[in-house]
Amino acid sequence: MTLNAYLILSTILFCIGLIGVIKRKNVLMLFFSTEIMLNAVNVGLAAVSKFHGDLTGQMFAFFIIAVAAAEVAIGLGLLIMWYKRTGSINLDEIAGMKG
């Protein structure tokens, strides 16, 4: 496969994730969409790194995977706590809260 094929795949995945973020209905789908976007960036970085013969892109991709894992761990913990308190994970209800 050529570099263009990998970059087209990465762009398609990123667009799918972006559409998911824009049309989000609940927080869990927002997390999934964010993960798709981060994985699209990882595919692009790894492909460019492979075709240039440099490991820098793959190291950045590994760092992004670590940050994504931390994001999911913290986010799901907060999501579970929020669901136990309110019984819903709908973003419209969260946005309508008053402090």
Jmol script that loads the backbone (N, CA, C; Angstrom):
load data "model"
ATOM      1  N   MET A   1       0.840  -1.184   0.000  1.00  0.00           N
ATOM      2  CA  MET A   1       0.000   0.000   0.000  1.00  0.00           C
ATOM      3  C   MET A   1       0.885   1.248   0.000  1.00  0.00           C
ATOM      4  N   THR A   2       0.358   2.282  -0.572  1.00  0.00           N
ATOM      5  CA  THR A   2       1.113   3.530  -0.648  1.00  0.00           C
ATOM      6  C   THR A   2       0.802   4.415   0.561  1.00  0.00           C
ATOM      7  N   LEU A   3       1.605   5.442   0.688  1.00  0.00           N
ATOM      8  CA  LEU A   3       1.389   6.404   1.773  1.00  0.00           C
ATOM      9  C   LEU A   3       0.049   7.100   1.614  1.00  0.00           C
ATOM     10  N   ASN A   4      -0.338   7.384   0.372  1.00  0.00           N
ATOM     11  CA  ASN A   4      -1.626   8.054   0.141  1.00  0.00           C
ATOM     12  C   ASN A   4      -2.795   7.217   0.652  1.00  0.00           C
ATOM     13  N   ALA A   5      -2.742   5.912   0.495  1.00  0.00           N
ATOM     14  CA  ALA A   5      -3.828   5.051   0.970  1.00  0.00           C
ATOM     15  C   ALA A   5      -3.966   5.136   2.493  1.00  0.00           C
ATOM     16  N   TYR A   6      -2.834   5.122   3.188  1.00  0.00           N
ATOM     17  CA  TYR A   6      -2.881   5.242   4.645  1.00  0.00           C
ATOM     18  C   TYR A   6      -3.399   6.613   5.084  1.00  0.00           C
ATOM     19  N   LEU A   7      -2.979   7.644   4.394  1.00  0.00           N
ATOM     20  CA  LEU A   7      -3.428   8.987   4.758  1.00  0.00           C
ATOM     21  C   LEU A   7      -4.904   9.195   4.438  1.00  0.00           C
ATOM     22  N   ILE A   8      -5.392   8.577   3.363  1.00  0.00           N
ATOM     23  CA  ILE A   8      -6.826   8.647   3.057  1.00  0.00           C
ATOM     24  C   ILE A   8      -7.617   7.909   4.129  1.00  0.00           C
ATOM     25  N   LEU A   9      -7.137   6.741   4.550  1.00  0.00           N
ATOM     26  CA  LEU A   9      -7.793   6.006   5.638  1.00  0.00           C
ATOM     27  C   LEU A   9      -7.813   6.834   6.914  1.00  0.00           C
ATOM     28  N   SER A  10      -6.692   7.460   7.210  1.00  0.00           N
ATOM     29  CA  SER A  10      -6.610   8.293   8.402  1.00  0.00           C
ATOM     30  C   SER A  10      -7.584   9.466   8.325  1.00  0.00           C
ATOM     31  N   THR A  11      -7.704  10.075   7.167  1.00  0.00           N
ATOM     32  CA  THR A  11      -8.631  11.201   6.991  1.00  0.00           C
ATOM     33  C   THR A  11     -10.073  10.755   7.142  1.00  0.00           C
ATOM     34  N   ILE A  12     -10.410   9.607   6.578  1.00  0.00           N
ATOM     35  CA  ILE A  12     -11.784   9.094   6.691  1.00  0.00           C
ATOM     36  C   ILE A  12     -12.122   8.792   8.144  1.00  0.00           C
ATOM     37  N   LEU A  13     -11.193   8.148   8.856  1.00  0.00           N
ATOM     38  CA  LEU A  13     -11.429   7.860  10.275  1.00  0.00           C
ATOM     39  C   LEU A  13     -11.578   9.146  11.085  1.00  0.00           C
ATOM     40  N   PHE A  14     -10.750  10.135  10.795  1.00  0.00           N
ATOM     41  CA  PHE A  14     -10.835  11.395  11.523  1.00  0.00           C
ATOM     42  C   PHE A  14     -12.172  12.085  11.264  1.00  0.00           C
ATOM     43  N   CYS A  15     -12.636  12.049  10.018  1.00  0.00           N
ATOM     44  CA  CYS A  15     -13.932  12.666   9.694  1.00  0.00           C
ATOM     45  C   CYS A  15     -15.081  11.942  10.392  1.00  0.00           C
ATOM     46  N   ILE A  16     -15.014  10.624  10.460  1.00  0.00           N
ATOM     47  CA  ILE A  16     -16.042   9.862  11.179  1.00  0.00           C
ATOM     48  C   ILE A  16     -16.054  10.261  12.651  1.00  0.00           C
ATOM     49  N   GLY A  17     -14.882  10.378  13.257  1.00  0.00           N
ATOM     50  CA  GLY A  17     -14.804  10.795  14.653  1.00  0.00           C
ATOM     51  C   GLY A  17     -15.296  12.218  14.855  1.00  0.00           C
ATOM     52  N   LEU A  18     -14.983  13.103  13.920  1.00  0.00           N
ATOM     53  CA  LEU A  18     -15.430  14.496  14.022  1.00  0.00           C
ATOM     54  C   LEU A  18     -16.945  14.594  13.917  1.00  0.00           C
ATOM     55  N   ILE A  19     -17.530  13.832  13.018  1.00  0.00           N
ATOM     56  CA  ILE A  19     -18.996  13.806  12.912  1.00  0.00           C
ATOM     57  C   ILE A  19     -19.605  13.283  14.206  1.00  0.00           C
ATOM     58  N   GLY A  20     -18.971  12.274  14.796  1.00  0.00           N
ATOM     59  CA  GLY A  20     -19.458  11.752  16.076  1.00  0.00           C
ATOM     60  C   GLY A  20     -19.388  12.767  17.194  1.00  0.00           C
ATOM     61  N   VAL A  21     -18.337  13.588  17.214  1.00  0.00           N
ATOM     62  CA  VAL A  21     -18.220  14.616  18.246  1.00  0.00           C
ATOM     63  C   VAL A  21     -19.275  15.698  18.043  1.00  0.00           C
ATOM     64  N   ILE A  22     -19.510  16.074  16.798  1.00  0.00           N
ATOM     65  CA  ILE A  22     -20.481  17.134  16.512  1.00  0.00           C
ATOM     66  C   ILE A  22     -21.909  16.675  16.811  1.00  0.00           C
ATOM     67  N   LYS A  23     -22.236  15.429  16.479  1.00  0.00           N
ATOM     68  CA  LYS A  23     -23.602  14.930  16.646  1.00  0.00           C
ATOM     69  C   LYS A  23     -23.759  14.103  17.915  1.00  0.00           C
ATOM     70  N   ARG A  24     -23.011  14.405  18.929  1.00  0.00           N
ATOM     71  CA  ARG A  24     -23.035  13.612  20.155  1.00  0.00           C
ATOM     72  C   ARG A  24     -24.396  13.694  20.842  1.00  0.00           C
ATOM     73  N   LYS A  25     -24.802  12.586  21.429  1.00  0.00           N
ATOM     74  CA  LYS A  25     -26.034  12.550  22.211  1.00  0.00           C
ATOM     75  C   LYS A  25     -25.749  12.252  23.676  1.00  0.00           C
ATOM     76  N   ASN A  26     -24.709  11.480  23.927  1.00  0.00           N
ATOM     77  CA  ASN A  26     -24.343  11.234  25.313  1.00  0.00           C
ATOM     78  C   ASN A  26     -22.823  11.227  25.449  1.00  0.00           C
ATOM     79  N   VAL A  27     -22.361  11.230  26.661  1.00  0.00           N
ATOM     80  CA  VAL A  27     -20.942  11.378  26.940  1.00  0.00           C
ATOM     81  C   VAL A  27     -20.160  10.163  26.473  1.00  0.00           C
ATOM     82  N   LEU A  28     -20.730   8.984  26.554  1.00  0.00           N
ATOM     83  CA  LEU A  28     -20.029   7.776  26.127  1.00  0.00           C
ATOM     84  C   LEU A  28     -19.710   7.820  24.631  1.00  0.00           C
ATOM     85  N   MET A  29     -20.654   8.270  23.829  1.00  0.00           N
ATOM     86  CA  MET A  29     -20.406   8.397  22.395  1.00  0.00           C
ATOM     87  C   MET A  29     -19.358   9.479  22.109  1.00  0.00           C
ATOM     88  N   LEU A  30     -19.306  10.496  22.939  1.00  0.00           N
ATOM     89  CA  LEU A  30     -18.276  11.521  22.802  1.00  0.00           C
ATOM     90  C   LEU A  30     -16.894  10.920  23.036  1.00  0.00           C
ATOM     91  N   PHE A  31     -16.766  10.056  24.041  1.00  0.00           N
ATOM     92  CA  PHE A  31     -15.500   9.373  24.292  1.00  0.00           C
ATOM     93  C   PHE A  31     -15.111   8.479  23.120  1.00  0.00           C
ATOM     94  N   PHE A  32     -16.065   7.730  22.587  1.00  0.00           N
ATOM     95  CA  PHE A  32     -15.771   6.850  21.460  1.00  0.00           C
ATOM     96  C   PHE A  32     -15.315   7.659  20.248  1.00  0.00           C
ATOM     97  N   SER A  33     -15.974   8.755  19.986  1.00  0.00           N
ATOM     98  CA  SER A  33     -15.617   9.587  18.838  1.00  0.00           C
ATOM     99  C   SER A  33     -14.234  10.200  19.011  1.00  0.00           C
ATOM    100  N   THR A  34     -13.913  10.603  20.215  1.00  0.00           N
ATOM    101  CA  THR A  34     -12.588  11.151  20.483  1.00  0.00           C
ATOM    102  C   THR A  34     -11.517  10.092  20.279  1.00  0.00           C
ATOM    103  N   GLU A  35     -11.793   8.863  20.695  1.00  0.00           N
ATOM    104  CA  GLU A  35     -10.844   7.769  20.497  1.00  0.00           C
ATOM    105  C   GLU A  35     -10.634   7.480  19.015  1.00  0.00           C
ATOM    106  N   ILE A  36     -11.691   7.535  18.230  1.00  0.00           N
ATOM    107  CA  ILE A  36     -11.554   7.319  16.785  1.00  0.00           C
ATOM    108  C   ILE A  36     -10.674   8.396  16.176  1.00  0.00           C
ATOM    109  N   MET A  37     -10.854   9.637  16.607  1.00  0.00           N
ATOM    110  CA  MET A  37     -10.028  10.723  16.085  1.00  0.00           C
ATOM    111  C   MET A  37      -8.558  10.544  16.475  1.00  0.00           C
ATOM    112  N   LEU A  38      -8.296  10.153  17.709  1.00  0.00           N
ATOM    113  CA  LEU A  38      -6.918   9.941  18.142  1.00  0.00           C
ATOM    114  C   LEU A  38      -6.279   8.772  17.398  1.00  0.00           C
ATOM    115  N   ASN A  39      -7.041   7.706  17.157  1.00  0.00           N
ATOM    116  CA  ASN A  39      -6.499   6.575  16.412  1.00  0.00           C
ATOM    117  C   ASN A  39      -6.248   6.933  14.956  1.00  0.00           C
ATOM    118  N   ALA A  40      -7.047   7.821  14.392  1.00  0.00           N
ATOM    119  CA  ALA A  40      -6.799   8.285  13.024  1.00  0.00           C
ATOM    120  C   ALA A  40      -5.469   9.025  12.949  1.00  0.00           C
ATOM    121  N   VAL A  41      -5.202   9.850  13.930  1.00  0.00           N
ATOM    122  CA  VAL A  41      -3.922  10.557  13.975  1.00  0.00           C
ATOM    123  C   VAL A  41      -2.777   9.560  14.131  1.00  0.00           C
ATOM    124  N   ASN A  42      -2.977   8.528  14.941  1.00  0.00           N
ATOM    125  CA  ASN A  42      -1.950   7.503  15.125  1.00  0.00           C
ATOM    126  C   ASN A  42      -1.640   6.779  13.817  1.00  0.00           C
ATOM    127  N   VAL A  43      -2.668   6.447  13.049  1.00  0.00           N
ATOM    128  CA  VAL A  43      -2.453   5.786  11.761  1.00  0.00           C
ATOM    129  C   VAL A  43      -1.638   6.685  10.838  1.00  0.00           C
ATOM    130  N   GLY A  44      -1.982   7.951  10.796  1.00  0.00           N
ATOM    131  CA  GLY A  44      -1.247   8.886   9.955  1.00  0.00           C
ATOM    132  C   GLY A  44       0.203   9.046  10.384  1.00  0.00           C
ATOM    133  N   LEU A  45       0.429   9.181  11.684  1.00  0.00           N
ATOM    134  CA  LEU A  45       1.798   9.332  12.176  1.00  0.00           C
ATOM    135  C   LEU A  45       2.634   8.087  11.908  1.00  0.00           C
ATOM    136  N   ALA A  46       2.065   6.918  12.163  1.00  0.00           N
ATOM    137  CA  ALA A  46       2.808   5.678  11.940  1.00  0.00           C
ATOM    138  C   ALA A  46       3.102   5.467  10.453  1.00  0.00           C
ATOM    139  N   ALA A  47       2.169   5.809   9.585  1.00  0.00           N
ATOM    140  CA  ALA A  47       2.379   5.642   8.142  1.00  0.00           C
ATOM    141  C   ALA A  47       3.470   6.567   7.631  1.00  0.00           C
ATOM    142  N   VAL A  48       3.420   7.831   8.020  1.00  0.00           N
ATOM    143  CA  VAL A  48       4.447   8.773   7.584  1.00  0.00           C
ATOM    144  C   VAL A  48       5.808   8.365   8.148  1.00  0.00           C
ATOM    145  N   SER A  49       5.817   7.915   9.385  1.00  0.00           N
ATOM    146  CA  SER A  49       7.060   7.474   9.999  1.00  0.00           C
ATOM    147  C   SER A  49       7.655   6.281   9.265  1.00  0.00           C
ATOM    148  N   LYS A  50       6.818   5.332   8.882  1.00  0.00           N
ATOM    149  CA  LYS A  50       7.303   4.140   8.160  1.00  0.00           C
ATOM    150  C   LYS A  50       7.861   4.506   6.797  1.00  0.00           C
ATOM    151  N   PHE A  51       7.157   5.358   6.091  1.00  0.00           N
ATOM    152  CA  PHE A  51       7.588   5.688   4.742  1.00  0.00           C
ATOM    153  C   PHE A  51       8.809   6.605   4.710  1.00  0.00           C
ATOM    154  N   HIS A  52       9.075   7.320   5.805  1.00  0.00           N
ATOM    155  CA  HIS A  52      10.273   8.152   5.868  1.00  0.00           C
ATOM    156  C   HIS A  52      11.435   7.423   6.543  1.00  0.00           C
ATOM    157  N   GLY A  53      11.164   6.244   7.107  1.00  0.00           N
ATOM    158  CA  GLY A  53      12.222   5.479   7.758  1.00  0.00           C
ATOM    159  C   GLY A  53      12.681   6.062   9.071  1.00  0.00           C
ATOM    160  N   ASP A  54      11.812   6.798   9.744  1.00  0.00           N
ATOM    161  CA  ASP A  54      12.136   7.460  11.000  1.00  0.00           C
ATOM    162  C   ASP A  54      11.159   6.971  12.061  1.00  0.00           C
ATOM    163  N   LEU A  55      11.618   6.796  13.283  1.00  0.00           N
ATOM    164  CA  LEU A  55      10.751   6.302  14.345  1.00  0.00           C
ATOM    165  C   LEU A  55      10.049   7.402  15.130  1.00  0.00           C
ATOM    166  N   THR A  56      10.258   8.656  14.786  1.00  0.00           N
ATOM    167  CA  THR A  56       9.682   9.759  15.548  1.00  0.00           C
ATOM    168  C   THR A  56       8.160   9.722  15.533  1.00  0.00           C
ATOM    169  N   GLY A  57       7.553   9.493  14.381  1.00  0.00           N
ATOM    170  CA  GLY A  57       6.093   9.433  14.292  1.00  0.00           C
ATOM    171  C   GLY A  57       5.515   8.293  15.102  1.00  0.00           C
ATOM    172  N   GLN A  58       6.215   7.164  15.108  1.00  0.00           N
ATOM    173  CA  GLN A  58       5.731   6.026  15.894  1.00  0.00           C
ATOM    174  C   GLN A  58       5.854   6.298  17.384  1.00  0.00           C
ATOM    175  N   MET A  59       6.863   7.037  17.786  1.00  0.00           N
ATOM    176  CA  MET A  59       6.996   7.402  19.198  1.00  0.00           C
ATOM    177  C   MET A  59       5.894   8.368  19.612  1.00  0.00           C
ATOM    178  N   PHE A  60       5.563   9.310  18.740  1.00  0.00           N
ATOM    179  CA  PHE A  60       4.451  10.217  19.033  1.00  0.00           C
ATOM    180  C   PHE A  60       3.132   9.445  19.109  1.00  0.00           C
ATOM    181  N   ALA A  61       2.959   8.468  18.229  1.00  0.00           N
ATOM    182  CA  ALA A  61       1.743   7.658  18.257  1.00  0.00           C
ATOM    183  C   ALA A  61       1.643   6.886  19.576  1.00  0.00           C
ATOM    184  N   PHE A  62       2.758   6.360  20.047  1.00  0.00           N
ATOM    185  CA  PHE A  62       2.762   5.658  21.329  1.00  0.00           C
ATOM    186  C   PHE A  62       2.392   6.603  22.464  1.00  0.00           C
ATOM    187  N   PHE A  63       2.890   7.828  22.433  1.00  0.00           N
ATOM    188  CA  PHE A  63       2.553   8.824  23.449  1.00  0.00           C
ATOM    189  C   PHE A  63       1.062   9.162  23.403  1.00  0.00           C
ATOM    190  N   ILE A  64       0.506   9.277  22.209  1.00  0.00           N
ATOM    191  CA  ILE A  64      -0.926   9.564  22.066  1.00  0.00           C
ATOM    192  C   ILE A  64      -1.761   8.409  22.623  1.00  0.00           C
ATOM    193  N   ILE A  65      -1.321   7.173  22.413  1.00  0.00           N
ATOM    194  CA  ILE A  65      -2.033   6.021  22.962  1.00  0.00           C
ATOM    195  C   ILE A  65      -2.047   6.087  24.488  1.00  0.00           C
ATOM    196  N   ALA A  66      -0.931   6.472  25.088  1.00  0.00           N
ATOM    197  CA  ALA A  66      -0.864   6.585  26.553  1.00  0.00           C
ATOM    198  C   ALA A  66      -1.785   7.686  27.062  1.00  0.00           C
ATOM    199  N   VAL A  67      -1.817   8.820  26.385  1.00  0.00           N
ATOM    200  CA  VAL A  67      -2.701   9.913  26.794  1.00  0.00           C
ATOM    201  C   VAL A  67      -4.164   9.506  26.621  1.00  0.00           C
ATOM    202  N   ALA A  68      -4.479   8.799  25.551  1.00  0.00           N
ATOM    203  CA  ALA A  68      -5.854   8.348  25.314  1.00  0.00           C
ATOM    204  C   ALA A  68      -6.298   7.365  26.386  1.00  0.00           C
ATOM    205  N   ALA A  69      -5.402   6.490  26.818  1.00  0.00           N
ATOM    206  CA  ALA A  69      -5.746   5.536  27.871  1.00  0.00           C
ATOM    207  C   ALA A  69      -6.045   6.262  29.186  1.00  0.00           C
ATOM    208  N   ALA A  70      -5.253   7.279  29.487  1.00  0.00           N
ATOM    209  CA  ALA A  70      -5.510   8.056  30.702  1.00  0.00           C
ATOM    210  C   ALA A  70      -6.823   8.810  30.590  1.00  0.00           C
ATOM    211  N   GLU A  71      -7.109   9.347  29.415  1.00  0.00           N
ATOM    212  CA  GLU A  71      -8.368  10.071  29.204  1.00  0.00           C
ATOM    213  C   GLU A  71      -9.568   9.161  29.408  1.00  0.00           C
ATOM    214  N   VAL A  72      -9.489   7.965  28.880  1.00  0.00           N
ATOM    215  CA  VAL A  72     -10.605   7.025  29.013  1.00  0.00           C
ATOM    216  C   VAL A  72     -10.774   6.605  30.462  1.00  0.00           C
ATOM    217  N   ALA A  73      -9.684   6.338  31.161  1.00  0.00           N
ATOM    218  CA  ALA A  73      -9.782   5.911  32.557  1.00  0.00           C
ATOM    219  C   ALA A  73     -10.426   6.991  33.430  1.00  0.00           C
ATOM    220  N   ILE A  74      -9.988   8.215  33.282  1.00  0.00           N
ATOM    221  CA  ILE A  74     -10.549   9.311  34.078  1.00  0.00           C
ATOM    222  C   ILE A  74     -11.976   9.617  33.639  1.00  0.00           C
ATOM    223  N   GLY A  75     -12.188   9.666  32.337  1.00  0.00           N
ATOM    224  CA  GLY A  75     -13.521   9.989  31.821  1.00  0.00           C
ATOM    225  C   GLY A  75     -14.572   8.964  32.197  1.00  0.00           C
ATOM    226  N   LEU A  76     -14.236   7.687  32.081  1.00  0.00           N
ATOM    227  CA  LEU A  76     -15.221   6.667  32.445  1.00  0.00           C
ATOM    228  C   LEU A  76     -15.498   6.655  33.944  1.00  0.00           C
ATOM    229  N   GLY A  77     -14.480   6.951  34.744  1.00  0.00           N
ATOM    230  CA  GLY A  77     -14.710   7.068  36.187  1.00  0.00           C
ATOM    231  C   GLY A  77     -15.683   8.196  36.507  1.00  0.00           C
ATOM    232  N   LEU A  78     -15.480   9.347  35.872  1.00  0.00           N
ATOM    233  CA  LEU A  78     -16.401  10.466  36.075  1.00  0.00           C
ATOM    234  C   LEU A  78     -17.792  10.152  35.528  1.00  0.00           C
ATOM    235  N   LEU A  79     -17.838   9.456  34.418  1.00  0.00           N
ATOM    236  CA  LEU A  79     -19.113   9.096  33.807  1.00  0.00           C
ATOM    237  C   LEU A  79     -19.912   8.153  34.704  1.00  0.00           C
ATOM    238  N   ILE A  80     -19.256   7.185  35.289  1.00  0.00           N
ATOM    239  CA  ILE A  80     -19.938   6.259  36.202  1.00  0.00           C
ATOM    240  C   ILE A  80     -20.455   7.002  37.426  1.00  0.00           C
ATOM    241  N   MET A  81     -19.645   7.907  37.960  1.00  0.00           N
ATOM    242  CA  MET A  81     -20.081   8.697  39.115  1.00  0.00           C
ATOM    243  C   MET A  81     -21.288   9.569  38.745  1.00  0.00           C
ATOM    244  N   TRP A  82     -21.251  10.192  37.568  1.00  0.00           N
ATOM    245  CA  TRP A  82     -22.363  11.033  37.120  1.00  0.00           C
ATOM    246  C   TRP A  82     -23.631  10.213  36.918  1.00  0.00           C
ATOM    247  N   TYR A  83     -23.496   9.018  36.329  1.00  0.00           N
ATOM    248  CA  TYR A  83     -24.660   8.165  36.090  1.00  0.00           C
ATOM    249  C   TYR A  83     -25.284   7.693  37.405  1.00  0.00           C
ATOM    250  N   LYS A  84     -24.462   7.403  38.392  1.00  0.00           N
ATOM    251  CA  LYS A  84     -24.996   6.985  39.696  1.00  0.00           C
ATOM    252  C   LYS A  84     -25.769   8.111  40.369  1.00  0.00           C
ATOM    253  N   ARG A  85     -25.338   9.352  40.168  1.00  0.00           N
ATOM    254  CA  ARG A  85     -26.031  10.485  40.794  1.00  0.00           C
ATOM    255  C   ARG A  85     -27.312  10.866  40.077  1.00  0.00           C
ATOM    256  N   THR A  86     -27.295  10.860  38.737  1.00  0.00           N
ATOM    257  CA  THR A  86     -28.433  11.391  37.993  1.00  0.00           C
ATOM    258  C   THR A  86     -29.241  10.334  37.252  1.00  0.00           C
ATOM    259  N   GLY A  87     -28.642   9.190  36.933  1.00  0.00           N
ATOM    260  CA  GLY A  87     -29.357   8.164  36.196  1.00  0.00           C
ATOM    261  C   GLY A  87     -29.375   8.394  34.698  1.00  0.00           C
ATOM    262  N   SER A  88     -28.589   9.359  34.203  1.00  0.00           N
ATOM    263  CA  SER A  88     -28.565   9.659  32.774  1.00  0.00           C
ATOM    264  C   SER A  88     -27.180  10.171  32.396  1.00  0.00           C
ATOM    265  N   ILE A  89     -26.800   9.932  31.128  1.00  0.00           N
ATOM    266  CA  ILE A  89     -25.535  10.473  30.630  1.00  0.00           C
ATOM    267  C   ILE A  89     -25.775  11.349  29.402  1.00  0.00           C
ATOM    268  N   ASN A  90     -26.964  11.909  29.308  1.00  0.00           N
ATOM    269  CA  ASN A  90     -27.331  12.776  28.203  1.00  0.00           C
ATOM    270  C   ASN A  90     -26.651  14.137  28.355  1.00  0.00           C
ATOM    271  N   LEU A  91     -25.992  14.601  27.312  1.00  0.00           N
ATOM    272  CA  LEU A  91     -25.287  15.874  27.386  1.00  0.00           C
ATOM    273  C   LEU A  91     -26.219  17.071  27.480  1.00  0.00           C
ATOM    274  N   ASP A  92     -27.427  16.958  26.949  1.00  0.00           N
ATOM    275  CA  ASP A  92     -28.376  18.064  27.040  1.00  0.00           C
ATOM    276  C   ASP A  92     -28.772  18.327  28.479  1.00  0.00           C
ATOM    277  N   GLU A  93     -28.895  17.283  29.267  1.00  0.00           N
ATOM    278  CA  GLU A  93     -29.221  17.455  30.677  1.00  0.00           C
ATOM    279  C   GLU A  93     -28.057  18.046  31.456  1.00  0.00           C
ATOM    280  N   ILE A  94     -26.852  17.648  31.108  1.00  0.00           N
ATOM    281  CA  ILE A  94     -25.675  18.183  31.781  1.00  0.00           C
ATOM    282  C   ILE A  94     -25.510  19.666  31.463  1.00  0.00           C
ATOM    283  N   ALA A  95     -25.737  20.044  30.216  1.00  0.00           N
ATOM    284  CA  ALA A  95     -25.613  21.448  29.821  1.00  0.00           C
ATOM    285  C   ALA A  95     -26.687  22.316  30.465  1.00  0.00           C
ATOM    286  N   GLY A  96     -27.817  21.746  30.818  1.00  0.00           N
ATOM    287  CA  GLY A  96     -28.903  22.515  31.413  1.00  0.00           C
ATOM    288  C   GLY A  96     -28.776  22.684  32.914  1.00  0.00           C
ATOM    289  N   MET A  97     -27.722  22.176  33.514  1.00  0.00           N
ATOM    290  CA  MET A  97     -27.543  22.294  34.966  1.00  0.00           C
ATOM    291  C   MET A  97     -27.263  23.721  35.365  1.00  0.00           C
ATOM    292  N   LYS A  98     -27.719  24.072  36.540  1.00  0.00           N
ATOM    293  CA  LYS A  98     -27.428  25.401  37.094  1.00  0.00           C
ATOM    294  C   LYS A  98     -26.734  25.206  38.429  1.00  0.00           C
ATOM    295  N   GLY A  99     -25.681  26.007  38.659  1.00  0.00           N
ATOM    296  CA  GLY A  99     -24.859  25.828  39.848  1.00  0.00           C
ATOM    297  C   GLY A  99     -25.254  26.641  41.011  1.00  0.00           C
TER     298      GLY A  99
END
end "model"
wireframe off; spacefill off
backbone 0.3
color backbone group
